Amino acid sequence: MRVKLAVQVLSESVSSALKYLYNTNPEYNNALATAEFCQYFNRAFDILNSRTKFSKAPYGKPLSLKTLEKYGQFTEQFKSYVMSLTFKEITKKQGCALSKEINIVNHSRNTGFVGLILDLENCIQIYRTLDDKQLLNHGYMLTYKYSQEHLETFFSAARGRSGFNNNPSCFQFEHVYKRLLVNNQITASCFGNCGILDATTILPLEFNATDNITQGSSKELTDHNYIESSVSLSNYVEDVVEYIAGFIVKKVKQRIDCLFCKNILIQKDPDRIIQFLQFKQWDGCNLINPSNDVIFICKCAKAYLKQYQTELFLKTKIKQDIYIDVFKNIDDHISNQCVFNNHREQLINLIIDLFLKVRLRHIGTRINDDVFKSSLRQKFTKLVTHMNQ
């Protein structure tokens, strides 16, 4: 089992997705409890894996005087929550099935739950001890440095040096260790249990242009109708495309300089918030609420991509149908600009290019997963430990 993939299930994204389904799909009317479970454990993992002082995640900041009280309160809440978790155990006795509720911390398989509580309490206690003895040079403590992932990363690198041999001999391990010392490159496989999150050295060994857009004035946005297309998008797909549109706006703003054009990419109506942002926003989060025009372009691009995946010049097809309907309030701004290379033209090109790039990369990844579903190494890794055996 890949631990890093299993832990990703208990994430803020999964919690947000369950809350979204709870509000949009009646089949998920009991999903709030699972969403709360994922959220609690995700925050616990974030506290125990802080690796930078400048993290923007609400629970990803290191232990310091600013976060000590907040993390202490969460630890107490998390402890109370875990202590209240129960499950039904079904036993068969004399042909009858009997069920009884058992508290999770009183079960024989309570290691993971009790271990997380102890980890949180111990990290806070370690910080207080180091702070009292004035051993914290920078005033904060990165909890990731106390995890065992560095050792896991080293073992993954050692296995990779010998063809991912699960059972090396002493002679083989000696040569692997020498190669790691000489090269001083501890790089774990992307298919291992643990991923590299920082540049921690395990074996220290010393050896002797986008065209810029100018500024202008601003006006209010206008609504428009969707293009008639034979391909219809479900409500879920439309919500996903709206969420991606916020990412597109972020990338476009990095490539242009015109303040007016930057402003028309953002939603002006405070009551118009896309579905996913309602579950993903927190203090310090910089997710962008895109304008109606950007959402319209992205939805049209998605519909055309779904209908004409094998077509060349797909961007030209999209532009032909949407050019007149979007960014109508930019007419005065582009009145003195070139007809064939004005700011509207550049904005539409950037939005379509970035959206198609994101979606085509996703399609390519899915095709690769289907083609390379399993390899011989994965199939025979427990049967064959050496070449030609």
C-alpha positions, 0 to 999 in steps of 0.5 A: 500500500502506498501510504502517501496515497492513502493519507490523501483521502483524508484531506481538505479537498475530499472534505470539501467535495463531500460537502459539495455533494451534500448540497447538490446530490440527495444521495449524499445526505449522510456525508457531513459526518465523513466530511468532518472526519476528513477535515479533523484528520487533515488538520492533524496531519498538517500540524504534524507536517509543517515544513515552512515558516511561510505556509498559507494553510491555516494549520500548516504553519510551524509551532510558535508563540502565535500558533501554540494556543490555536494548535493546543485548542485543536488538539483538545478538540481532536482528542474529544472527537476521536474519543467519541468515535464508535463503530458497530462490531458484529459477532455471531453467536449460536447462529445469531448475529449480535452487534454492539457499539465499541469506542474506537480507542478501546479497540485492539486496533486503536494504534493510529487514532491514539498515536495521532493524539499522542503525536499532537500532544508530544509536539506541543510539549516538545515546543514548550520544553525547547522554548523554556530552555531557549533552544529555538534559535528562530522562535518556531519549530517545524514538525516535519523535521521530527517525522520518519520520512527521511529514513523512508526516503533513504530506504527508497533510494537504496532500493532504487539503486539495485533495481528495487530489490526487496531483499538485498544481501550484505554485499549488495547493500554495501555497494549501494551505500557506497554509490549513494555516498559517492554521488550524494544524491538521495532521490526517492522514487515517485512511486514510493510510500513517502515523497520528498517535501524539502531538501534535507540532506541525509548523507552529508559528504563534502566535495573540494515574453508575453506582449504587455497590455497598457492601462486604461479605464473600467466599466461594469460587466454584462451578461450573455447567453450560452452558445447553442451546442450539441454537447451539454455539460452537467451541473457538476462539470459546470461547477468544476469548469468554474473552479478551473476558471479561477486558476486560469484568471490567476495565470492570465493576470501573471502575464498581462500588465493592464490594470483595466484588463486585470479588473474585468477578469474578476467577479464584481458581484459579491453575491455571485460566488462559485460553488467550490469556492464556498467550501475552499475559502479560508483566512489567507486563501487567495482563490479567485472568483472569475468573472462571467466572461471568463467562465463563459469562455471556459465552458464553451471551450470545454463543450467544444473540446468534448465535441471536437477532440480530434479537430485541428484549429480548435481555438479558432472554432471557439473564437469564431463563436464567442468573440462578439459575446464576451468582454463587451465593456472593453470596446472603449478601451480598445478603440485606439488599438489594432483590430487584429491584436487588441486587448480583447483578442489577447485576453481571449487567446490567453484564456482559451490556450491556458484552459485547453492546456490544462484539459489536454494535459489531464486527458493525456495523463488519463490515457497514460494511466490506461496504457501503462496500467501495470508493469512487469516490475510491479507484478513480479516484485515479490516473486523475483528479487534479482535479474534473470531469476 
